[in-house]
Structures are given as C-alpha cells and as structure tokens.
Amino acid sequence: MINKEKIEKFYRRWTSEIDKLFSGYIYDEAGKPNPTRYIFSYYLNLLEKFVGNRLEEIEKINLLSGIRGVGKTTLLAQLYYAPKFIPSYKRANYGNVVSQNYEKIYLDVSRLSAEGISLTEFFNYYQEVNNVRFVDLNKKLLILLDEVHYDEKWGLFLKNVFDMTKSHKNILIIATGSSALKIKMNPDLSRRCLLEELYPLKFNEYVILKNGILPQKNLSDNLLEAVLTSKNAKELFNFYKERQHEISGYFSKLPPNAEEDYLYFGGFPFVLRLKNKKSIIFELVAGVIDKLITKDLLEMKRFSSETISKIKDLLYLIASSDSTDIDKLCNTLKLDYRPVRGILDALVQSSVLVEVRSYGQKFVRVRKPIKFLFISPSLRISILNGILPPEVKGKILEDYLTLVFKKDFQKKEKKYGSIEIMYDSSSGGADFILRIGKEKKIIIEVGFGKESDGIKQVENTGRTIGGYDYGIVVGRGTNLELVSDKIIKMPLNFWLAM
C-alpha cells in the first residue's frame, strides 16, 4: 500500500503546475490559442450534454486511441480550458460549458505511474481530500486521463467507476492512449464505454490548421457520400462535374505546392510550427515510430529483443514495396512466421499500418500477399527519408485514400451497412475494392504519373470479382472524365477535398 503522504505530495505539486504544463499545448509562440481539430467539436458537444444533464449512460466513459503525435494531449488541454476555444459566434450554443459549472481534473497517467501510484489509489485520495464520493456524487466532475494505459489496471478502474455511478450522471471521463492495442482490446470495458480514434491530419484539416483556409460547408461529406451512393458512373460524374468549380475555387486559395507539402510532411499537427526544415520533420515523424517501438510494443512483453530489433527493417521493407509477401519478409529478416505476423498485427492495432486483404481471401485457404498501407503518407516518406523509388510513388496516394476510407467512409457503416476495403491481388488487378453492404462494389485505381491510365486494372478486376457497379481512376494531373458507362477518371484534388 502506497504512503498517503506520497500521494498528497504528488497531488499538490500536480495541481499547482497544471497551467504551466498546458501552456505549450494551448498557445502558439505568439500567445494565441492553438487551432482545434475537427474532433474537438465532438467532445465539446459531449461536454455540453454532460453539464446540461443530458448524458447517456454509455457516454460516461470515452476512450480515445490513436498513433502518437496526432494531438491527443493537445485535445485534452483544449477541453480542460474549453471556453477559451469556443468561437464568440458559437458561445450561445455552449452556455453550460462557458459557465464552467463543473469541477475538472487532468492527469498524465504516465507521470502518476512513474511515481508508483495507481489510479485507484489516487482517486481514493482525491475523494477523501475533496470530501466527495463517486457513488453519490452531487456535482459535475470532468476527469481527463492522458496515456491511461500506463496504469496496469486502468480498465478495471474505469469499470468500477462506471458501475458505482449508475445512479447519477455527474461524472464524465475522457481517457486517451497511444497504445491502441491495449485501448481497443480491454475486456473490462465491454459495453461500458464509447471508443473513438484520432487519425493523422487529412488534407483539408491540414490546410485549416496551417493556412486558416476553410472549404465550403459540407463539401467533404457531400463528395464522399456521392462515391458511396451513386447508382452508376454517369451519376457520379455528373455530381462531381456540378461541383468542379467549387473544388477549383477552394484550391485556388491555397499556397503553391500545398498538396505536395501535405503528402510529404503534413500528417501530424506537430509539424505545423516548423518552416522549411524538412530533415527535422522526417526525424520527428520517424520519432513517432521509435516511441511506439521503445514504449508501447516493448511494454507488451510479447516479443523477443531480436524481434523488436527488426521492426524498423520490417517497416522499411513495407514502405519500399508494392505488396507484402509475409514469407519473403520472414526470409529477409531471418525470423519465423509467427513473430513477423505478430509484429504486423501489433502495428495494425497501433494504427501505424492498415491491412488491406485480398478480395475473397477470407473464403480461401491459400495464403495470398497482403497489402499493408500506412495510415499517413508522412509515415512512409519519413521511413524512406524522403527518397521515393518511382514504383513506390503511387503508394503514398494509396496511403492517403486509406486514411479517407478509415476516417470517413467506415463511419458511414451505420447508414449504409458494412463497408469493406480490399484489393485485387491478381496480376494487373486494381488497388482497391470497396464492398458496401452485401452487393455494391466500387473499384478504385490510383496512380502517380503511371504510363497506364488505370482503366485496364479496373476492367481486369471487374472480371475477376464477377462484376462491379462502377470504377474510379484517381490520378495526379487527371481531368474529370466519363470514360464509359462503368468508369470515370477523377483528379486527386477531388479526394484531397473530401
């Protein structure tokens, strides 16, 4: 049992330092509040519901996972000082938050763990010193927990809080963790929490944060809805043709090379303050991988030191190749299949990689090559130190489309049914197959200055999978064009605006 005086010492020091701790997260170098990401609005609405006593039982505990460096700590800091980040024209919508009629506490659980203090011990002390009990709390309390997975029994702690507060709606917990593997798979929190994921920046969010340029309202959502819901290629073509002027107007406001800068450097919010320091950006983004290896994966204690030492080599092989044959990876790395597959699974669960299975793979026993893409083009480019072989340039566009699929398309599953992302592993096959619900199939081929225009790949895959609703060929410098009644060509900028 830990000494009570030690907890008291930590508590007093922590509460006295919180403003200094957060100053670098909430203010820029000029002392102005840092811009917020889209997800801030989601949690701001949740906080307003909470203070207004409209919170649902399942909303009491919110878990936010995401790869390191995407801004989870900054988000918690902005929620801690929420009124500072509500625009004046929106303040009337958030009267309960503006009034600050609630208590709040933020904890960096990694710091707490370093002191040898558990969450349960800390909050037992917190309840005692503040003369409150969670079980019959009579005032609103917002608890923000950063890096919650550093406490070995964090899931059990949150489960117990959930169970003991069933009689009231006076507690809201938002907890983050870089170790998405632990966050997503905790058995104690089944049916007791909501889970969100914070992804790297999409292009339109990068432009808002870096340049303050906003697209027209609902443009992004309208563009992706059209991809999912059009009956055929002609309907999709006509929709995009009607909005071509709107999209061109948006891009006309952007600085030169904004698209290139984003793809190479723009996936993570921490690069926004750096100007013309490309080598430093590569190092910082590569540092995201280093911390994942040295902290999250090492802590899991599932892998031998030999396996851990090969992770960077494995990522380099994936970053510099078109598809991944795991048997070849094993031979190159001189590792058995099981540890290689284990590391790949961990990298997928940690949101570094996205696994795209071959169409129909789950129905056959043959072990086909699996496509692994990065959740941000910036990760692939940093791993390769900015040097992209010609055959890999198209992969950064695939990485970006994967981010769109994961962040936006799959959130539409409640509306349209399951949305599966696959690819055609056969020779001359297309980059992506989207299966929406039970029947709809969309084939997508992307390119980066390919000699082939991608139409053959779409047609080949259409024959392989037994028909499709329509195909989309995405490319740089491509014009919007209705190629046939089944296929359209679409500029990359249309997807960047999505």
Secondary structure, 3 states (H helix, E strand, C coil): CCCHHHHHHHHHHHHHHHHHHHHHHHECCCCCECCCCHHHHHHHHHHHHHHCCCCCHHHCEEEEECCCCCCHHHHHHHHHCHHHHCCHHHHHHHHHHHHCCCEEEEEEHHHHHHCCCCHHHHHHHHHHHCCCCHHHCCCCEEEEEECHHHCCCHHHHHHHHHHHCCCCCCEEEEEEECCHHHHHCCHHHCCCCEEEECCCCCHHHHHHHHHCCCCCCCHHHHHHHHHHHCCCHHHHHHHHHHCHHHHHHHHHCCCCCHHHHHHHHCCCHHHCCCCCCHHHHHHHHHHHHHHHHHHHHHHHCCCCHHHHHCHHHHHHHHHCCCCECHHHHHHHHCCCHHHHHHHHHHHHHCCCEEEEEECCHHHCCCCCCEEEEECCHHHHHHHCCCCCCHHHHHHHHHHHHHHHHHHCHHHHHHHHCCEEEEECCCCCCCCEEEEECCCEEEEEEEECCCCCCCHHHHHHHHHHCCCCCEEEEEECCCCCEECCCCEEEEEHHHHHCC
